[in-house]
Amino acid sequence: MNQSTNKQINSFRKVSFLTVIAVYFLILVGGIVRTTGSGMGCPDWPKCFGSVVPPTNVDQLPDNYQEIYLQKRIAKNERFVATLEKLGFVEAAQAIANDKSILIEQEFNPLKTWIEYINRLVGVLIGFFIIFTVWKSFPIWKLDKWIPIIAIASLILVLFQGWIGSLVVSTNLLPWMITFHMMLAILLVLMLIYLYHRSGKLKEGKGVLMDVPAKIEWVLITALILMTIQVVLGTQVREEVDQISFALGNMLRGTWIEQLGLPFIIHRSFSLILLGVHVMYFFWAYKYVLRGSNISLWSQLLMILVIIEIATGMGMAYFAIPAFLQPIHLVIGTIIVGIQYFLILQLREHKQYRLNSN
């Protein structure tokens, strides 16, 4: 492999890695949007109150602005309902059509509007990062055609994610739509991590050969599945918190936890199972994986983040759900999923390399 090719691979890996970080930053910003209740800060999409740059004062809007944007959202939702029915999702379509909470139009709040607007600007920036990733993948076509193909697929996913984001707004932050939006973001992260890993396989040199038992990979796969379930459970708890907050007018924060139902109890108890599985993985990784290796270092980071994640969860449970902890708890959970997936890819690559070496 010549120097020019190595340079192209390194350049692509840097861009794909930066894109992963950028997507995680977007998830963090999205968590801030939800924590501050700014999701409907802009009642339309992709513009905000019909402008590229949103207003700073209600005097800049028509007197009947709430009715105007409500009618626009109703029209968009009717088209969405019709599409769902054509695709066979009749039950989901009827649930949206009959949900009266969608018809609630919020009053203009400049702070919430600009928080949501910044969230959208970061989303646009992510789009440029993905386009740059696709562009950087083209020179690698001759070495591995799947890299540019998957890069293009990630761009398509971003466009689809943008459309889903517009529906999240038009449906007035319908809970299951927010969850679906979140899961798509995680899928995007995993695709980008896979690109970063796969491009690394093209580089010369495979590092030190280690005899790692297959059980380490399987316990990590189990941890990934459990963590994904935990993230979904967390979104359900968040939906409950939103409902309680709305019912109490965002007051009496100290009583929110005691009003949470079964999803919270399961989510809280599930963290102990996750801790146990990760301790088991870390013990085996420490025993069998060469200290100072790439796998060992990422495993240490994974364990630290799991402990921090549990600590932030406890902080929310015992200190009346501090607003600043919510987005931190969210983004650390998604980072854990990403590191788990990356480690699984690393372990599988090492196993294949060992088989080829033998």
C-alpha positions, 0 to 999 in steps of 0.5 A: 500500500503506497503512502498516498493510499494510507493518507486517504484512509487516515483522512477518512478515519479522521473525518468519520471519527469527528462525525461520530463526535458531532452526532453525539454532540447533537444528541446532547443538544437534543437532550437539552432541548427536551429538558428545557421543554423547547421541542416546540420552540419552533412550531414549523420545520425546517424554518422557524416561525416561517423565517430562516432566523427566528424572531426574538419578540412576539411583536414580530409575529402576527396576532393569530400566529398560534392558529396559523401554525396549528393549521399547518401542523394539522395539514401535515399530520393529515398527510402523515396519517394517510401515508401510514394508512397506505403502508398498513400502519392503521392503528398508529395512524388512528392514534395520531389522528385521535390524539388531542394533545397534538392540537395544543399550540404553545405560546411564543417563548424566545429562549425556547425558540432559540434553543430549538433553533440552535438544535436545528443548526447543529443538525444542519452541521451534522448533515455537512459532516456526513456529506464530507464523510461521503466525499472522503469515502470515494477514493477508498472505493477501489479498496473497499466498495462497502465503505462508500456504500455505507457512507451514502446510506448514512447520508440517506439516514440523516435525510430520513432523520430530518423528515422524522424530526419534522414529524416530531414537531408537527405531532407536537412531540408525540412520545413514541415519535421522539423515541423513534427519532432517538433510536435513529440517531443511535443507529446513525452513530453505529453506522459511522462507528462501523465505517471508522472500524472498517476503514481501519482494517485497510491499514497495514499492521494488525497489532499484537496477537492475543488469545482472547476467549469467545466468552468475552465477545458474547458477554459484551454482546449481551451487555449491548443488548441490555444497554439498548433495552435500558436506553428504550426504558429510559425514554419511556421514563422520560415520557412519564416525567414529561407528562407529570411535569406538564400536569403539575405546571413544571412545579413540585419537582420533588414529587415527580419521582414518587409519581413514576410508575413501573417503567421507572422501577424496571429502569432503576433495577435494570441498572444493577443487572447492567453493572453486573454484566459489565463487571463480568466483562471487565474482569475477563477483559483484564484477565485475558486482554493484553494491558495497554492494548486498544481493547483494554483501554476502551474497556476501561473507558467503558467501565468508567462510563457505566459507573458514571451513568449509574451515578447520574441516574442515582443523582436524578432519583435522589435529588428531584431530577436536576435538569442539568443531569438529564442530558448528561445521563442521556448522552453517556448512555448512548456513548456506552452503546457506541463503545460496546459496539466498537469493542465487539467489532474490535474483538471480532476483527482480532478473532478473524486476524488470529484465524488467518494467522493460524 
